Amino acid sequence: MSDRKMFRLFFAWQDEAEERWLEGMRAKGFELIDVSFPGIYRFREAEARKVSYRLDYFPDKDRDEEYRAIFGDAGWRSVCAYNGWQYFTHPEAGREIYTDCPSKAAKYRRVLRLLTAVLPSQIMGLLVVSRAVRDGDIRPGLSVALAVLFVLVVASFIMVAVSFFKIWRRASELEAGRPTGA
């Protein structure tokens, strides 16, 4: 059997779409082995079958063993982890890790804590680069590099802000008892 790498980009609020995609890959005979740099998935050929894949965000490495044992006791197998995102699979299709709205909302609140920590640095970067562009205090030849940096900082800020809003909205809906779809 051979390994296969695939690139597919999902954002934090698209976890349910990512789960469906992984389930579709398994149904085609590709079992997830690992997730690395954003969007790079490694699969191995396996028997095509319907299973459940679920993602959870749990960045607490000190409690990792206990955390995985709880899922293992419920029949979930830990496949891999990437940047706090935990990838689990269950041999039965249609299974859920979180069966109630408050537990699922807590998952999204953990993601929001990360984004809340990242947002100030995004704002600071935006201010520093925009000031340099506005004041023109750059050396000749660096204007193209600074323009590229400015575009990257703005794009990154927009991505983090949109992620924050979408995840905050999903968590709020779940806390109000309204299950959300992907």
SVG drawing of the C-alpha trace seen along z (x, -y; Angstrom):
<svg xmlns="http://www.w3.org/2000/svg" viewBox="-32 -60 49 63">
<polyline fill="none" stroke="black" stroke-width="0.4" points="0.0,0.0 1.2,-3.5 0.8,-6.8 -0.8,-9.7 -0.5,-13.4 -3.3,-15.8 -3.7,-19.5 -7.0,-20.9 -7.4,-24.1 -10.1,-24.4 -10.5,-27.3 -11.3,-26.8 -15.0,-27.4 -15.1,-24.7 -14.4,-21.8 -17.7,-20.0 -16.9,-20.3 -13.4,-18.9 -15.0,-16.0 -17.3,-15.2 -14.4,-15.4 -12.3,-13.0 -15.3,-10.6 -15.6,-10.8 -11.9,-10.0 -12.3,-6.9 -15.3,-5.8 -13.1,-5.9 -10.4,-3.8 -8.1,-6.4 -7.4,-6.4 -6.1,-9.5 -2.6,-9.1 -1.5,-12.6 -2.1,-16.3 0.8,-18.7 1.4,-22.2 -2.1,-23.8 -3.9,-21.8 -1.5,-18.9 -3.2,-15.6 -1.4,-12.2 -3.5,-9.1 -2.8,-5.4 -4.8,-3.1 -7.2,-1.0 -10.5,0.8 -13.2,-1.5 -15.8,-1.9 -18.0,-4.3 -16.6,-5.7 -17.0,-8.9 -14.2,-11.5 -14.5,-14.2 -12.3,-17.1 -11.9,-18.7 -9.7,-21.6 -7.8,-20.8 -4.4,-22.5 -3.7,-21.4 -0.7,-19.1 -0.4,-18.5 -3.7,-16.7 -3.3,-15.0 -3.1,-11.4 -6.2,-11.8 -8.1,-13.6 -7.4,-10.9 -8.2,-8.1 -11.7,-9.5 -12.3,-9.4 -10.7,-6.0 -13.2,-4.7 -16.0,-5.9 -14.7,-4.0 -12.8,-6.8 -9.3,-6.3 -7.0,-9.3 -5.5,-9.6 -3.3,-12.6 -3.1,-16.2 -2.1,-19.4 -1.8,-22.8 -4.2,-21.8 -6.7,-20.2 -7.3,-16.6 -8.4,-14.2 -10.5,-11.2 -12.2,-8.3 -14.9,-5.9 -15.7,-2.7 -19.4,-3.5 -20.7,-6.2 -22.8,-9.0 -21.2,-9.1 -20.7,-12.3 -18.2,-13.3 -20.4,-16.0 -24.0,-15.1 -25.2,-18.3 -25.0,-22.0 -23.1,-23.2 -20.3,-20.7 -20.0,-21.6 -20.1,-25.3 -17.2,-24.8 -15.1,-23.4 -15.6,-26.6 -14.9,-28.8 -11.5,-27.1 -10.8,-28.1 -12.0,-31.7 -9.4,-31.8 -6.7,-31.2 -8.0,-33.8 -8.4,-36.3 -4.7,-35.8 -3.7,-36.2 -5.8,-39.2 -3.7,-41.8 -0.5,-40.8 -2.4,-41.0 -3.6,-44.5 -0.1,-45.6 1.4,-44.2 -1.3,-46.1 -0.5,-49.3 3.3,-49.1 3.2,-48.2 0.5,-50.7 2.5,-53.5 5.6,-52.6 3.6,-52.7 1.9,-55.9 5.0,-57.8 7.1,-56.5 10.1,-56.0 11.5,-53.1 14.7,-52.6 14.6,-52.6 14.1,-49.1 12.1,-48.0 8.9,-49.5 7.8,-46.3 8.7,-44.1 6.8,-46.4 3.8,-46.4 3.8,-42.6 4.2,-42.5 1.3,-45.0 -1.0,-42.8 0.0,-39.7 -0.6,-41.4 -4.0,-42.7 -5.0,-39.3 -3.9,-37.6 -5.8,-40.1 -9.0,-39.7 -8.7,-35.9 -8.3,-36.0 -11.2,-38.5 -13.5,-36.5 -12.6,-33.3 -13.3,-35.0 -16.7,-36.3 -17.8,-33.0 -16.7,-30.9 -18.2,-33.3 -21.5,-33.2 -21.5,-29.4 -20.6,-29.2 -23.4,-31.7 -26.0,-29.8 -25.0,-26.5 -25.2,-28.2 -28.7,-29.3 -29.6,-25.7 -29.6,-26.1 -27.5,-23.4 -25.6,-24.7 -24.8,-23.2 -21.5,-23.5"/>
</svg>
